[in-house]
């Protein structure tokens, strides 16, 4: 009996120690955690029409219009959250990846097509030997009639299989709905289109990068000075080249051009504030929060989107007094809460934003 009592006490002590530790951690966190808030939060409701229409979603409903509204007609109900997208240059089509499938949605006449199943090169458990189309790294042709995508095969490698020797470049014809292979192998880290051919960045045996050109029959190196930018004239001496590339949201955000020029994000370190300013006016102010990982501000303005016309700015927050998407009128300073899970899909390419540089790594917005 005594032995059973001692065992009971021992088990109770073992269970009590983690509980005490968790309680101590919770107490430490609650004392040190200071949430970030929106100062004097006063959202309103107003009409916010962009200069032109654009694709956007509310939840899993894909829509198109010049304002974000749950009342707008739904083009397509996607099978899940859109994980990757690329809007066509004519703004009339969108390639969207959702729940492991690539769709092309055409606005007029409304057409919804499931093109292929896709997968990620970043997955941890790879089904070795299985071929798949990648769920990113796509390109629209300049005339919006062709979507280029990459087919690959899972193989054993450390990390993601970028510059894969098993990769192939394919094209999808929007009109005929046919898929056709363009180039094999296609060990590219980035690619963009010329007037008649395709440029891509490939790894060399020494581990460096080399920009190459494929003219539908042959592949050649683009001659460039080490470390220097490549001029348009250097791309193809035989013709006056006109490079074209659609920037997906990842590449566009990496370029640092997602915040409108008239909007400034100002940090007031002394007072622990972050301000979204236009001119000399602070339209939104956020207090500095403190958490286990350090200080933070609860807005995600640096990952926001400016709607066509650059008057309205859409961004997300995870603040103590509001978590969700907001729209800011940069002319008046008014702001409103958007429908839950709103997201905009915009057009970025070398024609809508003709400021870019070409290097051995490919093409990027400046």
N, C-alpha and C positions, 0 to 999 in steps of 0.2 A: 504494500500500500504506500509506504514511504517512498519507495523507488518510483512508483507511478506518479506520486505528487511531485517529486523532483523533476521527472521528465516533463510533466505538464508546465512546471515553472520555467524549465529550460526553453521549451518551445515558445512559451509566451514571451520570454525575454528576446529570443531570436526574432520573433515577429515584431516586437516593440521597437527594437533598434532602428529598422528602416523607417517605421512610422515616425519616430522622433526626428530622424534625419530629414525626412520629407517635410515635416512640420517646420523644422528650423529653416530649411531652404525656402519654404513658402513665406515664412515670416521675413527672412532676409530680402526676398524678392519684393514683397509687398511694401517694405520700408524703403527700398532703393528705387522701385519703379515709379516713375513720374510720367504719365501719359502725355503725348503731344496733342495739342488741340488747335482748332481754328478760333482765332480771336474774334469776338463779337460776331458770331456766326449768324448771318441773316440772309438766307437764300430767298429768292423770289421766283416768279414765273413770268416769262416773256417770250415773244416770238423771236426765234433765232434762225433765220434762213441764210444759208451759205450762198456764195455767188453762183455755184453750179451744183448739180446733183452729185451724190457719191454713194458708194456702197457702205452699209453699216449693218450691225446686228444688235438685236435685243434678245438676250438669252441665246437660244439656238435658231432664232428666226432671222434669216438673211433678208435685208430690205435695201431699197434704193430711194433716195429723195434728197431734197435740199435742206431738210431739218431732221433731227432725231426725234422720232415719235412712235409710240406703240400703236398708234392708229394708222400708220402708213401701211399700204399693202405689203404682204410678205411674198418675196420671190420664191424662197425655198425654206423648208424646215430641215436644218442640217441634223445629222445623226448625233452630234455632240458639239463641243466647243471647237471653234476654228483655231487650229494650232499653227497654221501657216497659210499665207495668202499672197497673191500677186495679181494686181489689177492690170488689165490690158491697157496699152497706150491710148486707145480710143475711149477708155473709161466705160465701155459697154459690156465688158466681160470680166469675170473674176475666176481665177484658179484658187480653190480653197481646199485645204486638207482638214478633214474631221474624222475622228474615230478610225484612223488607219486607211482612209480612202481619199483619193483625189477626185474632186468634182470640178467641172467647168460650168458656170452658170452664165447664160447669155440673157441680157436684159430685154432686148427687143429683136424678134419675138421671143417671149419668155421660153427658155430652153434650159433644162437641167440634165447634165450628163455625168454619170460616174465613169471616170476614165480608167483608172487602175487602182489596185490596192498598193499602199506604200508602207515603208518601214523606216526605222531610224538607224543610222550608222553609229549612234551613241548608246544603243542598248547594251546592257551588261551581259545578258545571256544570249549569245548569238547562235542561231540555228545554222551551223556551219554547212556550207555548200548550197544553201538556198538562195536563189536569185530573187531580187526585189527591186522596185523603183524607190528611189530616195524620196523622203517626205519634205525636202527643201531643195535649194539650189536649182531653181527653174528660171526660164527666160521666155518672155513673149517676143515674137518677131515685131518689127517696126509697124507692120500693117495689121497687127492683132489677129492674124489668121492662123498662126502656128505657135504652139507652146512647146518649148524644148525642156526635156527632163532627163534625169540620169538613171540608168539601170545599173545595178551592182550585184555582187554576190558576197555573202558573208564568208569571211575567212578568219583564221586565227591571227590576231594582231594585238599589240599593246595599245589600248585606247581606241579612238575612232579611226576608221579606215579612210582617212582623207588621202587624196592622190592615189586611189586604188587602181592597180593594174587590171583589175577585173571589171572596172567601170566601162560603161558604154553610153554614148550620147544618142538619145532618141528624140523624135519629134512627133507631135500630135497635131494632125490637120483638123481644125475646128469644123470646116465645111464637110469633109468626107468622113470624119470621125475615125480616121485610120492612124495607126501607130506605125512608124518606120524607123529603122536604125540609121543613124547618120555616120557615126565614127566609132570604131572599136580597135584597140582599147582607147579609153578616154580618161587618163589619170590626171584629171584637172582639179585644181583647188578653186578656180574661178574661171568664168568664160563670159564673153560678150560677142556681139554680132557685128560683122562688117557689111558692106554692100552686097557682097557675093559669097563671103565665107565666114568662118568662125575663128575667133581668137581664144586661146585658153592658156592658163598658167599650169605648167607641169614641173614635177620635181626631176632633177638631174641625178645621175648615179652618185655624184659627190654630195648630194643633199641640198644643192642650191635650187633656185627656181629659174625657169626659162619660159618666156612668152612664145607661144607657137601659133601658127596660122594654118588652117585647113581650108582648101579652096574647092572642096567636093571630090578631089582626086588625090591631091598630094598634101603632105604636111611639111612645113619648113619652119626654121627658127626666125624670130624677129630680132634683128640685130639692134642691140642697145648697149650704151655705156654702163659700166658697173655702178649700181646705186643711183643712177640718174633716171629722171622721168623720160618716158618715151613720147615723142611728139606724134601727132596724127600723120605727119608726112613720113615718119619712119615706119609706119605700120605696113604700108604697101606701096612701094615705089612705082608700081605699074598703073595705079589709078589714084584719083583724089578720094581718099577714104572718108567714110562717114560712120564712125563707130556708134553703136547703139546698145544700151543696157538698161534693163528695168532693175531698180534697186528695191529689194524686198525690205520689210520693216527693220530687220536685223541690221542690214548694211546701212540703211538710211539713218538709223539711230546712232550707229557707230560713227557716222560722219559728223555728228553733233549739230545737225540742222533741223531738229524736230521742234526746238523752241523758237517761236516767231521772233523776228528781229526787234520788234517794238516792245517785247516783254522781257523784263529783267528779273532774275532770281537773285535777290540780295540777302546775304546773311549778316545779321546784326549780332555779332558774337557777344558784345558787352551785355546786351539785354536778353540774349537767348531767343532770338526771333528770326524767322525766315519770312521774307516779303516778296510777293509777286507784284512788281511795279510796272507801270506804263508811264513814261515821262517822270514826273515828280510825285505821282500818286501811287500809294500802296493799296491795291485793290483787295488783296487777301494776305492775312498775316497768320503765321503758325508758330506756336510756342515750341520750344525745344523739349523733347522728351528724354527720359533716362531709363535705360533698360539693362539687362544683364550683359548685352553686347556693347553698351556704351550709349552715347547720345545720338539722337535722330530727330528728323522732322517727318511728320506723318503724311506729307503730300508726295506725289510722284509726278510733279510737273516736268521733270527732266525726261520723262518717258511719255509726254503728252502728244497731242496731234492738233495742228492748226487746220481748221476746215477751209475749203476753197474760198478764197477772198481774203483770208488772213484776219478776219475780224473776230472769229470765235475760236476759243481754245478749249480743248477737251482733255481732261486728265483725271487720274484716280487719286483717292485719299484713303488712308486707313486710320483716321483720327479718332480720338476718344468721343467726340461729339458728332462725327459723321464718317461712315465708311461706305465708299461707293464712287460713282463717276460724277464729275461736275463739268459744267460748261461756263466759261467766263467770257463775257462781252468785253473785249479790250477797248472799245470806244467809250462805253459808259461806266464800266466797273461793276455792273450787275453780274450776278452769278446764280445759277440754278442747279438743282439736283437732277440728274438724268435718270431715266428708267434703269432699274437694276440690271447689271451685266450688259451695259451698252458698250459697243466697241465700233470704231470707225475703220474703214479699209480704203486707203487713199492711193493715188497714182503717183509714183516717183520714178522718173527715168531721165536719161541724158538729154531729152528734148524739153521736158518740163523744168528741168534744172540743169542747164548746160554748163555747169562749172564742175569739172572733174579732172582727175589726173590718171594717166596710164603708166603702169610700172610692170616689172616682171611678174608681179603678183596679180595683175589684172587691172580692173578699172574701179575707181572709187570716187564718190562725191567729195568735193573740197569744202 
